Amino acid sequence: MVHGPGFLALVESLRSRVKECTVAEARVRAAAGARLIDVREQSEWAAGHAAGAEYLGKGVIERDIEALVPDKAAEIILYCGGGFRSVLAADALMQMGYTNVCSMAGGWRDWTATGAPTA
């Protein structure tokens, strides 16, 4: 997908504030209990997602995260298709008081490229 320059500028402006993790790190953390949350569109989720992930689309994450993850210190790993939308979502959660959030760099694209388990 080709991203517009304004979108890329916005994401890049947030990267310095948002922690990012690799697929390998995300897998280790998820196995240890971190919440792995897919923020892609419902149709993307339905076509395949990371094994063990939960779905909470970027369009509603701010509205619904507190019901899904009430503990604002819980470790949360967000991913999207390529690691852009998850940066935006991670920044929003941090603004809401979540203190242990990271965006998985490379997103679903890198998850599948590394052969990580899918559902």
C-alpha positions, -999 to 999 in steps of 0.1 A, spaced: 0 0 0 12 35 -8 8 59 21 2 96 16 29 120 28 7 136 55 0 101 70 37 92 69 47 125 85 21 120 113 34 85 120 70 95 119 63 124 143 50 99 169 76 72 165 99 90 190 72 87 217 60 52 210 80 21 219 83 -4 191 92 -41 193 101 -67 168 81 -98 159 105 -119 179 102 -97 209 64 -96 206 62 -134 204 83 -138 236 63 -111 254 29 -125 243 40 -160 255 48 -144 289 13 -128 291 14 -96 272 -19 -87 254 -14 -90 216 -40 -68 199 -47 -66 162 -59 -31 153 -65 -37 115 -99 -36 98 -123 -64 106 -119 -78 70 -81 -80 75 -86 -98 108 -111 -123 93 -86 -131 65 -59 -141 91 -43 -129 122 -16 -137 147 -23 -168 167 -34 -158 202 -42 -122 192 -73 -103 202 -92 -80 179 -98 -43 186 -99 -22 155 -82 11 154 -115 28 147 -128 18 181 -98 11 203 -100 43 223 -137 37 230 -133 0 239 -98 -6 254 -108 1 290 -134 -27 289 -110 -51 273 -79 -41 293 -89 -22 324 -53 -24 339 -35 6 325 -1 -10 335 -8 -42 315 16 -50 288 -1 -44 254 14 -51 220 -4 -36 191 0 -46 154 -15 -36 121 -6 -44 85 28 -28 84 34 -10 117 19 24 109 -16 23 123 -4 6 154 19 35 161 -11 58 160 -31 35 182 -3 31 207 1 69 210 -36 72 217 -35 46 244 -5 63 260 -25 95 261 -52 76 279 -28 66 306 -16 31 294 20 29 305 33 -4 289 23 -2 252 43 -10 222 37 -11 185 50 -42 166 73 -29 139 65 -45 105 31 -56 117 12 -85 100 36 -84 70 66 -92 92 47 -116 114 38 -138 84 72 -133 67 89 -148 98 66 -178 98 51 -169 132 19 -188 139 -14 -175 125 -51 -183 129 
